[in-house]
């Protein structure tokens, strides 16, 4: 069961939630001690594993019928077969998230609560955002909420609006790009998403526009960050020009996102160390 839950939590993608926490901590901290404060460590620990069990567990429970047609479940992921362990683990993960509220400042509460709500309603009824084109993309701004919570917990204030909107657009593009390999199985299962509505080529264009907009907003906040994030629309152009199979490129993004996230984090840490 432990092995099953670990695979369900998508270890390749753990840093998609925990990584933004590192970025938020790096830019929210004002001293070395704050980097290892209780809120910083607790948020990182939660978003590294329990939050992934919650997010993907809810997804697998409510997508059990759809996933019968999904080839990713054959080897890289697991199929939910009705085991009671998964709902119990998901419930426990939610309780752990709620348990963070007493140890983080109130200014960080909306970001954490927002993650729990969007994380559930992306897959679960009654809203089930993932089955409504455009809303499935917009709702996936939830991936930046851990970073916003970490920044707020350490700085005592909400993150800059440009960073929130820019990060939200980045997450929208990343989610929609990741839906491209699922276009065929989703269509066979009757699931409507932004990717099934647009098709592969137009979805790539949509992702490029979102990533370019994100880079421009971050450029206004810090030109160095904006230039760094131009890598994402450049990658889309490269995939199209070189006719790279998106099913293959999709599995490169954990490494790409980790490398770019590391550069952003080191930039924030350099500011703390220099200070």
N, C-alpha and C positions, 0 to 999 in steps of 0.2 A: 504493500500500500504506500509506503514512504517513497519507494522508487516511482510508483505510478503518479503520485502527487507531484513529485519533483519534475517529472517529464511533462505533466499537465501544465505546470507553471512556466513552461517554455524558457529553460535556462539561457538559451541564446539571446533572449530578449529581456533578461532581468535588468540590464542597465538602461532599458528604455524608461523605466520608472525610477530606479535608483540613481541613474546618471544625472537627471535634472536636479535631484537633491544635492549631489556634489557641487553642481554649478551654483545652485541657490545658496549653499553654505559658503562657498568660496567668495561670492559677491556680497553676501549679507553679513559676514563676520567682519569685525573691526580689530580683532586681536587673535593671537595664536591660541589662547585658551578657549575662545568661542568655537574654534574649529572642532574641538572635542567635547563640547558641552553636552549635557544630557539631551536637550532637544535635537541637536544635530545628529548625535549617535542613534537616538531612538527613531528618528525619521528615516535615516538611512537603513537601519536594520529592518524597519517595517516595509519600506518600499523595495528592498532587495528581494524578499521572498514572500511574506504573508500577503502583501498587496497583489503580487502576481498570481498567487493561488486564488485570491478573491476574484480578480479581473477575468482570468482565463477559466476559472471554475464555473462562474456564472455563464460565460460564453459557451462552454462545452455542454452544460446542462440544457440550455435552451436551444442549442444547435445540434442536438443529438441526431435528429432525422436528416438535417442538411449535411452533416459530416459523413454520412454513409457514402456520399458521392465525391468526397474531397480526398484526392490522392495524397495530400500532405499528412493525413492521418495514418497512412499505411506504414510510415517509418519514422518521420521526423517528429511527429506529435502522437497523441493517443486519442482514442475514441471513448467517449463516456458511455458506459454500458448499464447505467442505472444504479451503480454502487452508492449506498447511503453515506460512504466515507466522504464523497465529494461535497454534498450539501453541508455536512458537519464541518468540514475543513473551511468551506466558504463562510459559514456563520462565525466560526472561530476567528477567521481573518478580519471580518467586519468588526467584531467585538474588540480585537486588538487595535484596530484603527480608531474606534471610539475611545479606547483606553488612552490614546495619545493626547486627547483634549486637555486633561488636567495638567499635563507637563509641558505644554507649549502655550505661548501667549495667545490671548483672544484674537489678536489681529491675524493670526495664522489659521484660525478655525474655519472661516468660510472656504479657504482653499482646500483644506482637508475634507470638509463635509461635501464640497462640490465634487471632489474626486469620487467619494463613496457613492454619491447619487448618480453621477454620470456613468461610473463604472458598472453599476447595476443596470441602469435603464438603457444602456447601449444594447444590451442583449435581452434583458428581461421585459415581459409585459408589465404595465400596459403600453409604455412608450416604444420600447424596442427600436431605438433609433437606427440600428444597423439595417433595417429593412426599408428605410425611406431614403431615396437618393438625396444627396446634399446634406440632409440631417446626419447621416452616418458619418460623413466627413467632418462636419462642423463639431459634432459632439466629441470627436476625438482630440480636441484641444485638452481633454482630460489628462493627457500625458505630460503636460507642462505644469499641472497643478501641484505635483509633489515638489517641484523646484520653487514654485511661488510660495508654498507653505514653508519651506526651509528658509528662504530669503526673509520672509516676514517674521519667522520665529527668532531669527538671529538679529535682524536689523530693527525690529519693532515697528516696521512700516511695510505697506504693500509694495511690491516691485514696481518699477517704472511702467507706465502704460504701454510705451513703445515695445518694451521687452515682452509684456504679456501678449499683445496683439501679434507681434512678430513671431513669438514662440507658438502661438495658437495656429497661425498660418503654416508654420513649419510642420506641426503635428498633423494638421489636416492633409497636407501633401503626403507625409510619410504614411499615414493610414490608407489613403486612397491608392498610393503606389502599391502598398502591400496587398490590396484587394485585386490587383490585376491577375495574379496567378489563379484567383478563385472565380474569375469571370465565367468560365465554362461550367464548373460544378454548381455555382450559384444559379445560373440560368436554368440548368437541368432541374434544380430543386425549386424553381419558381421564386427565388429570392431576388429582390430588386435592390441594387446598390448604385452609388454614383458610378462605379466602374462598369457594371452591367448596362447602365443607361447610356454611357458615353462610348463604350468600346475601348479597346486598348490604345489606339493612337490618340484619340481625343482625351482619354484619361491621362496619358503622359503629358499632353499639352496643359491640362488642368493642373497637374502636379508642378510643372515647370513654372507656371504663372504664380502659384501659391508660394513656391520656394523663392522665386525672384522677388515677390512682394515682401516676403519675410526678410530677405537680405537687405532690401532697401530700407525697411524700418529699422533694422539693427544698425545699418550704416548711419542713420540719423542719430542713433544713441551712441554708437562708437564705431567709427569708420573701420577699425581693424576687425571687429566682429562681422560687419557687413561684408567685407571682402572675403573673409573666411567662409561665410555661408553661401557665397556665390558658387561654391563647389557643387551645390545640389542641382541648380538648374543646368550647370555645365555637365554634370553626370548624365542628366536626361538627354541632352543633345548628343553626348558620346554614345549612349545606348542606341539611339535612333540612327545616327550616322554609321555606326559599326554593326548595326543590325544584331545587337546582343539580345539573346532570349531573356525576356523579363523574368521568367520563372527562375532563371539562373542568377540574374543580377539581384533579385530579391534577397537571396541568402548572403550577399556581400554586405548588405547594409548594417548588420550588427557591428561589423568591423569598421566600416566607414563612420558610423555614428559614434562609436567609441573613440576613434582617433580624433574626430572634430570636437567631441565633447571634452576630451582630455586637454586639447589646446585651449578651449574656453576656460576650463577649470584652472589650468596652470596660470592663465592670465589673471584670474581672480586671486589665486593664492599669492602670486608675485606682488600684487597690490597690498595684501595683508602682511607679508614678510617685509616688504620695503617699509611699510608703515611702522 
